[in-house]
Amino acid sequence: MFQFNYVKAKSLSEAQALIAEHPEAKLLSGGMTLIPTLKQRLAQPSHLVDIGSLPELRGIEVKGTQLVIGAATRHHEVATSAVVKKALPALAALADQIGDPQVRNRGTIGGSVANNDPAADYPAAVLALDATIVTNKREIAAADFFQGMFATALEEGEIVVRVKFNLPKRAAYEKFAHPASGYAMAGSFVAEGSGGIRVAITGAASGVFRWTEAEQALGKKLSAEALEGLPLDLSNMNEDIHATREYRANLARVMTKRALQKMLAG
Ligand SMILES: Cc1cc2nc3c(=O)[nH]c(=O)nc-3n(C[C@H](O)[C@H](O)[C@H](O)COP(=O)(O)OP(=O)(O)OC[C@H]3O[C@@H](n4cnc5c(N)ncnc54)[C@H](O)[C@@H]3O)c2cc1C
């Protein structure tokens, strides 16, 4: 690890000021991604600005037709929240599948969406539910937020404050987890909302994406059979020592079928 200064921000405005004052500073939330990055000397921030326990970034509540979750809310809190389990059980189930108990007790939803790992779970729910990412500067629609592998619409020093999920009529998430890390080899979030069916796939490609062919097919026939033989663009699929493109595409299809069946079963 390179040397750095650690500052625990006492308020969002103090965090903003620190980030503005030190251009080489980095925000620290749960540290589950950033700390390993520092340990491998892949980043050399001058300061770590800890926002992980800021009151402005915490909390879970239903506001009208939305579920609002503060950026520093930990995965375990989402997984076990009575509010989330009642309003959006698929999201509680998703959070409960992230990594392991240590990761779930430290990692945060804000850190996860800001990091935008192509195999992370939350981005699938954020995109499928057409959520809004609220930052200290603006509101960003999910469709504009995720911009490919580890890339987002966040500007330098911009802080995710909360995520607002539109509540669907029903939804479900299924993933095929990598046995070592728990990250999704492929995961599918299926949601039925007022605008119809939305399907978001994570883990399979360079970034989370909507499987629009599946959405259209399921709009006509809400059954797993509708997914048979549907095209899934292989050119963008990940291929590595763990799985070929074809294997990941097949996993994405199977996870979508399972998520659909889970959603239909209630
Ligand atoms: C062993 C292991 C297994 C894992 N398995 C899974 C898994 O199965 N599924 C999954 O989805 N994830 C998994 N993760 C990742 C985990 O979910 C992390 O919690 C997440 O990627 C980052 O969240 P964090 O709060 O720890 O962020 P940090 O590590 O603190 O930060 C990550 C990045 O986001 C930035 N950042 C943090 N918060 C904000 C904010 N509010 N606004 C703007 N930028 C911010 C930081 O500056 C940094 O660049 C795993 C991690 C580990 C170590």
Ligand as a Chemical Component Dictionary entry (heavy atoms), coordinates in Angstrom:
data_LIG
# 
_chem_comp.id                   LIG 
_chem_comp.type                 NON-POLYMER 
_chem_comp.pdbx_formal_charge   0 
_chem_comp.three_letter_code    LIG 
# 
loop_
_chem_comp_atom.comp_id 
_chem_comp_atom.atom_id 
_chem_comp_atom.alt_atom_id 
_chem_comp_atom.type_symbol 
_chem_comp_atom.charge 
_chem_comp_atom.model_Cartn_x 
_chem_comp_atom.model_Cartn_y 
_chem_comp_atom.model_Cartn_z 
_chem_comp_atom.pdbx_ordinal 
LIG C1  C1  C 0 -14.584 -11.182 -1.690 1  
LIG C2  C2  C 0 -15.561 -10.246 -2.311 2  
LIG C3  C3  C 0 -16.712 -10.762 -2.881 3  
LIG C4  C4  C 0 -17.648 -9.908  -3.472 4  
LIG N1  N1  N 0 -18.747 -10.445 -4.058 5  
LIG C5  C5  C 0 -19.656 -9.628  -4.620 6  
LIG C6  C6  C 0 -20.841 -10.160 -5.216 7  
LIG O1  O1  O 0 -21.129 -11.357 -5.187 8  
LIG N2  N2  N 0 -21.702 -9.285  -5.789 9  
LIG C7  C7  C 0 -21.471 -7.925  -5.807 10 
LIG O2  O2  O 0 -22.291 -7.180  -6.346 11 
LIG N3  N3  N 0 -20.370 -7.406  -5.249 12 
LIG C8  C8  C 0 -19.468 -8.217  -4.653 13 
LIG N4  N4  N 0 -18.366 -7.683  -4.058 14 
LIG C9  C9  C 0 -18.186 -6.201  -4.070 15 
LIG C10 C10 C 0 -18.904 -5.578  -2.877 16 
LIG O3  O3  O 0 -20.279 -5.614  -3.123 17 
LIG C11 C11 C 0 -18.469 -4.122  -2.602 18 
LIG O4  O4  O 0 -19.160 -3.760  -1.481 19 
LIG C12 C12 C 0 -18.774 -3.086  -3.668 20 
LIG O5  O5  O 0 -18.221 -3.367  -4.887 21 
LIG C13 C13 C 0 -18.168 -1.727  -3.323 22 
LIG O6  O6  O 0 -18.836 -1.178  -2.251 23 
LIG P1  P1  P 0 -18.036 -0.525  -1.072 24 
LIG O7  O7  O 0 -19.032 0.171   -0.240 25 
LIG O8  O8  O 0 -17.188 -1.545  -0.404 26 
LIG O9  O9  O 0 -17.164 0.573   -1.831 27 
LIG P2  P2  P 0 -15.640 1.037   -1.682 28 
LIG O10 O10 O 0 -14.720 -0.127  -1.838 29 
LIG O11 O11 O 0 -15.485 1.859   -0.465 30 
LIG O12 O12 O 0 -15.549 1.984   -2.959 31 
LIG C14 C14 C 0 -15.585 1.469   -4.273 32 
LIG C15 C15 C 0 -15.444 2.618   -5.272 33 
LIG O13 O13 O 0 -16.617 3.421   -5.273 34 
LIG C16 C16 C 0 -16.324 4.772   -4.872 35 
LIG N5  N5  N 0 -17.433 5.159   -4.002 36 
LIG C17 C17 C 0 -17.834 4.539   -2.866 37 
LIG N6  N6  N 0 -18.927 5.116   -2.388 38 
LIG C18 C18 C 0 -19.233 6.137   -3.221 39 
LIG C19 C19 C 0 -20.285 7.109   -3.256 40 
LIG N7  N7  N 0 -21.249 7.146   -2.326 41 
LIG N8  N8  N 0 -20.288 8.003   -4.272 42 
LIG C20 C20 C 0 -19.336 7.966   -5.237 43 
LIG N9  N9  N 0 -18.330 7.071   -5.253 44 
LIG C21 C21 C 0 -18.272 6.168   -4.256 45 
LIG C22 C22 C 0 -14.979 4.706   -4.185 46 
LIG O14 O14 O 0 -14.255 5.930   -4.288 47 
LIG C23 C23 C 0 -14.302 3.582   -4.951 48 
LIG O15 O15 O 0 -13.767 4.066   -6.156 49 
LIG C24 C24 C 0 -17.418 -8.502  -3.468 50 
LIG C25 C25 C 0 -16.269 -7.980  -2.872 51 
LIG C26 C26 C 0 -15.348 -8.839  -2.289 52 
LIG C27 C27 C 0 -14.130 -8.257  -1.636 53 
# 
loop_
_chem_comp_bond.comp_id 
_chem_comp_bond.atom_id_1 
_chem_comp_bond.atom_id_2 
_chem_comp_bond.value_order 
_chem_comp_bond.pdbx_ordinal 
LIG C1  C2  SING 1  
LIG C2  C3  SING 2  
LIG C2  C26 DOUB 3  
LIG C3  C4  DOUB 4  
LIG C4  N1  SING 5  
LIG C4  C24 SING 6  
LIG N1  C5  DOUB 7  
LIG C5  C6  SING 8  
LIG C5  C8  SING 9  
LIG C6  O1  DOUB 10 
LIG C6  N2  SING 11 
LIG N2  C7  SING 12 
LIG C7  O2  DOUB 13 
LIG C7  N3  SING 14 
LIG N3  C8  DOUB 15 
LIG C8  N4  SING 16 
LIG N4  C9  SING 17 
LIG N4  C24 SING 18 
LIG C9  C10 SING 19 
LIG C10 O3  SING 20 
LIG C10 C11 SING 21 
LIG C11 O4  SING 22 
LIG C11 C12 SING 23 
LIG C12 O5  SING 24 
LIG C12 C13 SING 25 
LIG C13 O6  SING 26 
LIG O6  P1  SING 27 
LIG P1  O7  DOUB 28 
LIG P1  O8  SING 29 
LIG P1  O9  SING 30 
LIG O9  P2  SING 31 
LIG P2  O10 DOUB 32 
LIG P2  O11 SING 33 
LIG P2  O12 SING 34 
LIG O12 C14 SING 35 
LIG C14 C15 SING 36 
LIG C15 O13 SING 37 
LIG C15 C23 SING 38 
LIG O13 C16 SING 39 
LIG C16 N5  SING 40 
LIG C16 C22 SING 41 
LIG N5  C17 SING 42 
LIG N5  C21 SING 43 
LIG C17 N6  DOUB 44 
LIG N6  C18 SING 45 
LIG C18 C19 SING 46 
LIG C18 C21 DOUB 47 
LIG C19 N7  SING 48 
LIG C19 N8  DOUB 49 
LIG N8  C20 SING 50 
LIG C20 N9  DOUB 51 
LIG N9  C21 SING 52 
LIG C22 O14 SING 53 
LIG C22 C23 SING 54 
LIG C23 O15 SING 55 
LIG C24 C25 DOUB 56 
LIG C25 C26 SING 57 
LIG C26 C27 SING 58 
# 
